Amino acid sequence: MLTETIDGVLLHLAHPDELPFKWVGQESVLAQVLAAWLVLTPEDLPLNPRLIGKPGVGKTTLAYAAGKRMGAEVYLFQATMDTRPEDLIVSPVMGDAGRIKYVASPLVTAMIRGGVLVLDEGNRMSEKSWASLAPLLDGRRYVESVVAGIKIKASPSFRFCATMNDDSSTFDLPEYIDSRLQPRVFIDFPEEEEERSILRENLPWAEEQILEYVTSFLQTAHRAEERFTVRDGINVGRLALKFLAAGTEEKPFQALAKAVELILGREALVYL
């Protein structure tokens, strides 16, 4: 396990996330994230973009792909209503012989190693937890661990990004945090060809007919302003392919209809 000593306190670091995420299409939003992270002069600072969109449109994938495009280690932290400041920074755990061991969060590990931290679904987190990140998200670029009694400074190459669903905010962001999470990058449903490419990337073993059916279904739902996303389409396509392989359905359209009904509900069949 990687460790780092800060002011005499030994921290056990987290491991970066290695995921099969690949961003397909919508290069403009990827370029926006990378531009926000640029540093133009030694006095300049990177910005902390906020990715906003419906669940399943690929916000986490975009942030992860941007970090990888930079050649950086990427760390994911899933925010919840129960996330505490110590969860974000340093947690004490019982080690060998009853000794306390200090474990750095993915956020602190990314700060130390100069990686990218993706705070997923940040609008689920309380103001108390956000307040602990305030000095990190401005020119100070540090966090303080109360439990370990240390101040941790971010590497110059550290980058931060938060994702937020546009429909499931549990807490309103305080103004002093809202102003630190800029720019806002909005991710919408992909265009038809982009959506087909995303499906093909995630279901490379699927027959073209299945991909066409699913793409048509999603595009029709988008025009009706339904909230079905490409993630839903991937799950529908995957289940339909399983039905065909298992022999429970004989024809692709029948398999797709059954998958749509089981995953998205009978009312979704109108979009087939």
BELQUIUR-V788677 format. One record per helix or strand of 2 or more residues. SS is the DSSP state (~ for helix, > for strand). FROM is the first residue (numbers start at 1). TO is the last residue. If there is no record, write none. Layout:
BEGIN
SS,FROM,TO / SS,FROM,TO
END
This chain:
BEGIN
>,3,6 / >,9,12 / ~,27,36 / >,50,53 / ~,59,69 / >,74,78 / ~,85,88 / >,90,94 / ~,96,98 / >,100,104 / ~,106,113 / >,116,120 / ~,122,124 / ~,127,131 / >,142,145 / >,150,153 / >,159,165 / ~,175,178 / >,184,186 / ~,192,202 / ~,208,223 / ~,230,246 / ~,252,264 / ~,266,271
END
